[in-house]
């Protein structure tokens, strides 16, 4: 795998830069410094909804972590994974020459989309800033999509740009978010950043964020907030579970139990139910 130089370049962060820019990360890291949200949290995040994430991030000071307006392939599958970022810019020969010279100094013969695909790890979601380009903005067709799906274990692809070979891609069971489709191959662009901050819609996306996508759109969760998000979601699920059980008894109106019970005895009953169910969930995580 490509080892970045000691100092930051246009192409990538150094390991120390990645650590500095993600200093609040509470988890282990990949060898290049990218935060590594644990697999157990990835699995727990599969049950989290956009609404449940929204309830946490703005209050924590992150109001702009949601991007929407994508077409979705395999929208029935939850996208969950660790962000690996890739940035493109419109091709400019003088800049592209420098980028490729620096890449060759690191043993990379040519910078292109497949360069990064070969760097992905299991559980990675490739997140691509292709500045909403359509014609010649196709990050992958079905073959490269297949390689991503196998390498990442079907974690996912997000591209602010295009894909091609959609009919064949829909036969590969990996969720994908894309702006458009086009039959052209990728071109008239240059790789300008690998695992650097990028923007997708209104969101600043960092390498190592947790991407969670559903039919509504995609949330990019900073690593330091992942545990808080999934813990909150557990409480919401238990709350909804309890209120539905009480409503199904036929003894209560919705306003008596949702969103918070009005009767002190019901409040106590719910608090005991919540405690018991959280203990059961935490026991399962061990």
SERO-98664 format. One record per residue: x negated, y, z of N, C-alpha, C in turn. Coordinates in steps of 0.2 Angstrom, whole numbers, plus 5000, padded with zeros to 4 digits. Layout:
residues N
XYZXYZXYZ;...
***
This chain:
residues 286
499649945000500050005000499650065000;499850114997499450184996499350215003;498750225005498550255011498450335010;498850375012498850455011498150475013;497950525010497250565012497350595019;496850615022496850645029497250705029;497250745024497550815024498150805019;498650855021499250845017499150865010;499550835005499550854998500250864996;500250894990500950904987501350834987;500950784986501250714985501650684991;501250694997501450655002501250695009;501550675014501250695021500750645023;500250675026499750625030500150595035;499850545038500150505044500250555050;499750595051499850645056500450695055;500450715049501050765047501750725048;501750665046502450635047502550625055;502050615059502150615066502350675069;502050735066502150795069502850825067;503050805061503750825059504350785061;504150725064504650685067504450675075;504250725078503950715085504450685090;505050695088505550675093505750605092;505450575087505650495086505450455092;505950415095505850375101505650305099;505550295093505450225091504750205088;504550145087503950135083503950165076;503350155073503250185067502950135062;503050145055502750115050501950135050;501550095047500850115047500750185044;501150215040501050285037501350335041;501650315047501850365052502650375051;502950345047503750355046504050315052;504550355055504950325060505250255058;505350205063505550145061506150125066;506750155064507350135069507450065069;507450035075507449965076508049925072;507949865070508449825067509049815071;509049815077509649805081510149865081;509849925080510149985080510449985072;510149965068510349965061511049925061;511049865064511549825064512149855068;512049885073512549925077512849975073;512450015069512650065065513150045059;513149985058513649965053514349975055;514549975061515149985063515350055065;514950105063515050175064515350215059;515850255060516150295055515950365054;516050395049515850465048516050515053;516750495055517050535060516650535067;516450475068516150465075515450495075;515050495069514450525068514550605069;515050625066515250705066515350725073;515650685077515750705084515150715088;514550685086513950695090513450745087;513350745080512750785077512850855078;513450885076513450955077513350985084;513650945089513550965096512750955098;512450915095511650905096511250955092;511551005088511251055085511051035077;511450985075511350965068511950965064;512251025062512851025059512951015051;512351005048512250995041511950935039;512150875041511850815040512250765035;512850795032513250755029513350775021;513250735017513250745010513850705006;514250735002514750694999514750714991;515250694988515350714981515050664976;514850604979514450554975514950504972;514750474966515050404964514750354968;515150304970514850244974514950184971;514450144970514450074968514450034974;514949984974515049944980515249984986;515750024985515950064991516250014997;516449954995516649915001516049885005;515449905004514949885008514649945011;514549945018514249995022513450005020;513250065018512550085017512250095024;511750065026511450075032510650065031;510250105033509550095032509050155034;508450135034507950185035507750225029;507750295029507650335023506950335021;506850315015506150325011506350375006;505950435006506150495001505750494995;506050514990505650524983505950594980;505450634978505650694975505350704968;505850724964505650744957505650814956;505350844951505450914948505450904941;505650954938505650964930504950954928;504750924923504050914921503750974919;503150984921502751044919502051014918;501751014912501050984911500550994916;500351054917499851074921499851044928;500451054931500551024938500550944938;500850924933500850844932500150814931;499750854928499050824927498750824934;498850874938498550874945498850824949;499450814949499850754953499550694951;499450674944499250614942498450604944;498050654944497350654945497350634953;497750664957497650654964497950574965;498450554962498650484963498150434961;497750454955497250404953496650394958;496550454962496050454967496250404973;496850384973497150344978497250274975;497050264969497150194966497850184962;498150244961498850234957498750254950;498850214946498650234939499150284936;499750284938500250334935500850334940;501050404941501550414945502250414942;502650364944503350364941503850324946;504450314944504950294948504750224951;504450184947504250114949503650114954;503250164954502750174959503050164966;503550204967503850204974504250144976;504650114971504950054972504549994974;503949994972503449944975503149964982;503350024985503150034991503750024997;504350004994504850004999504749935004;505149945009505149895014505849865016;505849805019506549785020506949835025;507549845024507949895028507849965025;507449985020507350045018507950065013;508150125013508650155008508250205004;508150204998507850244994508250304993;508050364995508450424994508050474989;508350494984507950524978508250594977;507850644977508050714975507850714967;508350714963508250714956508650774953;508750824958509050894956509650884952;510050834953510750824950510650824942;510050794940509950784933510350724930;510650734924510950684921510650654915;510550684910510150654904509450654906;509150594905508450584907508350594915;508950584918508850594926509050524929;508950474925509150404928508650374931;508650374938508150344942508050264941;508550234940508550154938509050134933;508950084930509450044927509549974931;509849924928509949864932509349824934;508849824930508249794932507849824938;507749884938507449914944507949914950;508549924949509049914954508949844958;508949794953508849734956508249724961;507649754958507049754962507149784969;507449844969507549884975508049834980;508549804977508949764981508649714984;508149674981507849624984507249644989;506949694987506449724992506749744998;507249784998507549815004508049775007;508249715005508749665007509449705007;509549735001510149764999510349825004;509849865006509949915010510349975007;510049995001510450044997510050094993;510350134989510050184985510450244985;510150304986510550364986510150414981;510450434976510150484971510550544969;510250594970510550664968510350664960;510650624956510450614949510850564946;510550524942510950474938510650404938;511050354936510850294935511150264928;510850214926511150184920511250114921;511550084915511750004916512249994921;512750034922513250024928513549964928;513749934922514149874922513649814925;513049814923512549764926512449784934;512349844935512249864942512749834947;513449844945513949824949513949754951;513549714947513549644949512949624954;512649674956512049664961512349694967;512349654973512749674979512449724983;512249784981511849834985512249904984;512449934990512749994989512350054986;512650094982512250144978512750204978;512450264979512750334978512350374973;512750394968512450434962512950484960;512650534956513050594954513350574947;512950544943513250524936512950464933;513150444927512850394923512650424917;512150384914511950404907511550354904;511550344897511150284895510450304894;510250364894509550384893509050354899;508450344897507950324902507650384905;507350374911507050434915506550464911;506550534911506050574907506150644909;505650684906505650754907505550774914;505350734919505250744926504650724928;504450744934503750714937503850704944;503550654947503550644954503150694958;503550734962503150784966503150774973;503450724976503450704983503650634985;503250604989503450534992503450544999;503950525002504050525010503850595012;504150645009504150715012504850735013;504950795016505650825017505950835010;506550815009506950835003507650855005;507950885000508650905001509150864996;509650834999510250804996510850844997;511150874992511650924994511450974999;511850985004511651035009511251005015;510950945014510650915020509850915018;509450935024508750915024508650845026;508350805022508250735023507550725025;507450685031506750675033506650595032;505950575030505850505030505950475037;506250425037506350385044507050405047;507450455044508150465046508450395045;509050395048509550335047510050355043;510050325037510650345032511250295033;511850325034512450285035512950315030;513150265025513550285020514250245020;514750285018515450245017515750285012;516450265011516750295005516850375005;516750405011516850475012516150505010;515550475011514950505009514450485014;513850515015513250495018513050535024;512950515029512650545035511850525035;511450575037510750565038510650585045;510550535049510450545057509750545059;509550595062508850595065508750545070;508150505069508050445074508150465081;508050525084508150535091508850535093;509350535088510050535089510450475088;510050425085510350365083510650325089;510350315094510650285100511250315103;511150385103511750425105512350415101;512250415094512850405089513150335090;512750285091513050215091513350205098;513050225103513350225110514050255110;514050315107514750355107515250315103;515050285097515450245093515750185097;515350155101515550095105516150125109;516050185113516550205117517250225113;517150255107517750265103518150205101;517750155099518050085097518450055103;518150055109518450035115519050075117;519050135116519550175118520150165113;520050155107520550145102520850075103;520450025105520649955106521149955112;520949995117521349995123522050035122;522050085118522650125117523150085113;522850055108523250015103523649955107;523249925112523549865116524049895120;523949955123524449985127525150005123;524950035117525550055113525949995111;525649935110525949875107526349845112;526249865119526749835124527449865123;527549925120528149955119528349995125;527950005130528050045136527850115136;527450135131527150205131527250235124;527350305124527350345118526550355117;526450375111525750385109525450445113;525850495115525650555118525450535126;525750475128525550455135524850425136;524650395130524050365131523450385126;523650425121523150455116523150525115;522550565115521950535116521750525123;522050545129521850525135522450515139;522450455143523050445147523250495152;523850515153524150565157524250535164;524450475165524550445172523850435175;523750445181523150435185523050355185;523550315186523450245186523150215179;523450245174523250225167522450255166;522350315169521650335168521150285171;521350265177520950215181520850155177;521450125175521450065171520950065165;521050125162520550135156519850135158;519650175163518950175165518750105167;519150065170518849995172518749955165;519249965160519249925154518649945150;518450015150517850045146517250015149;517150015156516549985159516449915158;517049875158516949805157516749785150;517049825145516949815138516249835136;515949885139515249915137514749865140;514949835146514449785149514449725144;515049705142515049645137514649665131;514649725128514349735122513549745123;513349765129512649775130512349705132;512749665134512549595135512349555129;512849575124512749545117512049575114;511849635115511249665112510649635115;510649595121510049575124509749515120;
***
